[in-house]
Amino acid sequence: MSGKSRVLILLVAVLVLGGVAVGATLHAAGRAAEKDHARSGGPDVRSGEVTLDAPGVSVFRNMAWGPHRDEIASVPAGDPTGPRTSSGVRCLRFHTAGGTGVCLRAVRGGLRDTYRAVVLDSRLRETRRYDLAGVPSRARVSPGGRSAAWTVFVSGDSYAGTAFSTRTSVLDLRTGHLDRTLEDYRFFLDGRPRKPVDLNVWGVTFADDTRFYATAATGGRTYLVRGDRAARTLHTVHTNVECPSLSPDGTRVAYKKRVEGASSDAPWRLYVLDLRTLRETPTAERRSVDDQAVWRDGRTLVYSLPGDYGSDLWTVPADGSGSPSVSMRAALAPAFTAR
Amino acid sequence: MYVADSRTTPDRTPDHPDTAGRRPLPGRRAAAVPGAVLALGTVSLVTDVSSEMVAAVLPLYLVAELGLSPLGFGLLDGVYNGVSALVRLVGGRLSDRGGGPKAVALAGYGLSALCKPLLLVAHSMPLIGAVLAADRTGKGLRTAPRDAMISLACEPGARGRAFGVHRAMDTAGALLGPLVAFMILRAAAGGYDAVFTVSGCVAVLGVLVLLLFVPGRTAAPPGPAPGVGRAPLRAVLRRPAVRRLTGCAVLLGLTTVSDSFLYLTLQRRLGLSEAWFPLLPLGTASAFLLLAVPLGVVADRVGRRRLFLCGHLALLAAYGLLVAPLGESAALCCLVLALHGSFYAATDGVLAAATADAVPSAVRGTGLAVVQTGQAAARFVCSIAFGAAWTVWGDRTALGAAAAGLVVSTAAGALLLRPAPAEFPPTSHRSPSVEP
């Protein structure tokens, strides 16, 4: 083949591939604009005031298309498919309790986005902000609203960089004191102090303003740990527990369990652990759940699964009975205020 | 915190498209970088734009768009790394015995290109994990034949420069990729599918450049060298020069702390804000990009093995700055990253060039794979040992120990690599016949 025909082939290929690339980008841009318009049949979303101390309300990230996409919205907890009230506050991850909200959001930068954790008061006004080192993952507020915690994923900027690592911070909202990484806490494995260098901690769930549970991973295993913000300690309680979520009465933990023998690479199933007997109960959800579930009340778990708009919320009874059902389409990161 | 570094064998890229086509100097110097090397550099540049686009948005895509956690990947990482190392040996061997390096490289680049559109349809962690594993297999397959082709395409005396140009182009692609991805996301909010589509188009372009512009047969015909026979691995390892080079790469690899640990130490020692953490690898890559070509030229002048050792002295200096009680300053951070980048510039392509000196062309791919896999395995062992040392002694003492180890292994390397009269000298004008 002559040099000329090679260049010609390359030019044609550049034109064709460039056309496909530009077309795909324009299509996505058009769809992004389309996402600003509500789709018929989707949930009814109106802008309005969202407050975090109103009882009997479910607050979540609205994923439905329209001008309020990715905003924090609320519905009455008893009518999850009803009209949504959207706040205008955008978050990737969100949680609220005790009238305090924590919002993990992307901040547009010149070359790349950065991320920030923002603490909100009951009227969603920003009270504090903290820069984050990576992509936001989990967020929780303690039941009394006096502590907050969040997890981000940090990755080394490398080819097919799969060496993700987590960083979990805990904040005392009264003093403003921030423990930047729970890896600095004293870690006790089966009661013995350890200092593993490969310790990763993620997915905090608060028992009260100072005590919490979380996932700790070291040596290729994951543990449920009991943490204490005042004593700065983590104690292992149980193995093979990820993303724990403490029940309202503090007796059980819902969590992702890595199931042996599952064919997939992501063999997580939703389980409930009784903290007194350490007995595990599988829920009726048979699909792989990659979320930190929340308790809607003492009996029902809510969690997200991928859906048409990115994520849908499902519910399943915590005692292993019943079957999963959709609770809210196009929603993520729900929280339920006290009745 | 990082468990182990996935990037045990950094394969970052090089040069801006502009500078790739432009000749640094007219006349004889430009001729020192043959068209085949520029073509291979372009392939790497384009391919790295493609793969780094995906790597840059993947965590965000998983977490913000799919609501998944990327942590599952982290746990699978070790397996993929192991597979990748094995595949690299296979790729090296196939390139020597099969259809030649170009065919094997084409298969590797092609496999990775196929993976990009598959990301459009994979929406669950297992499928995405499988696609990434296939992508990595392609990468493992193509690396050794690609380096073999670079070494076969140029004058032995100019190999350092040729590998420098290639690595600089490769690193430029790695730096450009994330920018392209974020520009697409800026134009189309949530347009991850557009990022994957564009990445696929760019990858196909890379394969086409390889197909059209990289010669299939190089100047040095890979005729069967005496004693190669059916066991290229044994033939390679029977050569004392290869054994010494592999031994040296392994020895130095054992004291080369992984990038992740270095960045973590840097962040802690210098009290850097966490928000700066993701930018640290960019500092290393920038220094690598700027210095790869000049240091490649230096390698051709003073000897590749000597510069390889000097590169480790730069790393040693970086360790020293981190261990010394110098306080916290931005200048110190920049200096450490510059030293880290010059370490890569003085060792990454230079080791490949030095390996090419020591391995006959008929088994070049196998030889490159052996040395690089040995180095990667040693760095992985170092990661584990360094982690343990950190646990027991704390970061400063652990780094001090690594620095002490590096002093010893650099000294041992200097002994191992001292020029033996029977081997070819590094500069071409002294050795008319370089292929033994």
Interface residues (C-beta under 8 A of the other chain):
Chain A: M1 R6 I9 L10 A13 V14 L17 G18 V20 A21 A24 T25 L26 H27 A28 A29 R31 A32 K35 L92 A106 L111 R112 D113 T114 D131 L132 A133 G134 V135 P136 S137 F153 V154 S155 G156 D157 S158 Y159 A160 G161 T162 A163 F164 S165 T166 R167 R180 E183 K195 P196 V197 D198 L199 N200 W202 G220 C243 S264 D265 A266 S288 D290 D291 S304 L305 P306 G310 S311 L332
Chain B: M1 Y2 V3 A4 D5 S6 R7 P10 D11 R12 D48 S51 E52 V54 A55 A56 L58 P59 L60 V63 A64 E65 L66 G67 L68 S69 P70 L71 G72 F73 G74 L75 L76 D77 Y80 H123 S124 M125 P126 G129 A130 L132 D135 R136 K139 A174 P178 L179 F182 I184 A187 A188 A189 G190 G191 D193 A194 T197 V198 C201 V202 V204 L205 L208 V209 L212 F213 D259 S260 Y263 S273 E274 A275 F277 P278 P281 L282 A285 G387 A388 W390 T391 V392
